[in-house]
Amino acid sequence: MAPNTDVYTRTLVVTMKSPSVGKSTSQVSELTGIQPRTIDRIYSRAIAAGFEPNVLPLKILPHHVQDAPRSGRPSKQT
């Protein structure tokens, strides 16, 4: 899979890993094709951003799964 997953795939991973659905990391990996380490990283970042997995109904907000800022060369200013 591509190194950068899209927001929808990250949301799917967080949903399936939550205790209410109860899929294991290996099951999510089989279903999505994402490496287990990436799945665990996505889920732990969502929890660090304020996602509460034990609260029903699940509320996955955009800031729980947003893409992290990347370092690199600044864009060219005109």
C-alpha positions in Angstrom: 0.0 0.0 0.0 1.0 3.6 -0.4 3.1 5.0 2.4 0.5 7.7 3.1 -3.0 6.5 3.8 -5.9 8.7 3.1 -8.3 10.1 5.8 -11.0 7.6 5.0 -8.7 4.6 5.4 -7.4 5.9 8.7 -11.0 6.4 9.9 -11.8 2.8 8.9 -8.7 1.5 10.8 -9.7 3.5 14.0 -13.3 2.2 13.7 -12.3 -1.4 13.3 -9.7 -1.3 16.1 -12.1 0.2 18.6 -13.4 -2.1 21.3 -17.0 -1.9 20.1 -16.0 -3.6 16.8 -13.1 -5.6 18.3 -11.0 -6.5 15.4 -7.3 -7.3 16.1 -4.4 -5.7 14.3 -3.8 -8.7 12.2 -7.5 -8.9 11.2 -7.5 -5.2 10.2 -4.3 -5.8 8.3 -5.8 -8.6 6.3 -8.9 -6.6 5.5 -7.1 -3.4 4.5 -3.7 -4.5 3.3 -1.9 -2.1 5.6 1.0 -3.3 7.6 0.3 -4.0 11.3 2.8 -1.4 12.6 1.1 1.3 10.5 -2.3 0.3 11.9 -1.1 0.5 15.5 0.5 3.9 14.8 -2.7 5.2 13.3 -4.8 4.0 16.3 -2.3 5.4 18.9 -2.2 8.8 17.2 -6.0 8.9 17.2 -6.1 8.2 20.9 -3.4 10.8 21.5 -5.5 13.3 19.6 -8.4 12.8 21.9 -10.3 9.8 20.4 -12.2 7.9 23.2 -12.6 4.3 22.1 -14.8 3.2 25.0 -17.4 5.8 24.6 -20.5 4.9 22.6 -21.5 6.1 20.0 -18.1 6.4 18.5 -17.1 10.0 17.6 -14.2 10.1 15.1 -13.5 13.7 14.5 -11.3 15.1 11.6 -8.5 16.1 14.0 -8.3 12.5 15.3 -7.3 11.2 11.8 -5.7 14.2 10.1 -2.5 13.9 8.3 0.6 14.9 10.3 2.6 17.9 9.0 5.7 16.9 7.1 9.0 18.6 7.0 10.7 19.4 3.7 11.6 22.1 1.4 9.3 25.1 1.7 7.1 25.9 -1.3 8.4 28.5 -3.7 7.1 32.0 -3.1 6.3 34.1 -6.1 
